[in-house]
Amino acid sequence: MTPTITIHTDTGPLSLPPQTHLDEALHHILSPKSLTPEQVATAVNGTFVPRHARAQHILQDGDAVLCFAPITGG
């Protein structure tokens, strides 16, 4: 059996291989929503992760990942 970690998203738990980076996980998280990683901001465990840091951010078992689109208007 291949080891996995489980992260928590707004659409439910997601199992991923250990050492998965945030940018890799976003493709799994966003595909059902028809969004791209460039269209959302991200936070892990309540801490903002900027786009340029996603490729270096390794997810841990139990992490909570939130993706949210910026709100515009006035």
Buried (B, 14 or more C-beta within 10 A) or exposed (E): EEEEBEBBBEEEEBEBEEEBBBBBBBEBBBEEEEBEBEEBEBEBEEEEBEBEEBEEBEBEEEBEBBBEEEEEEE
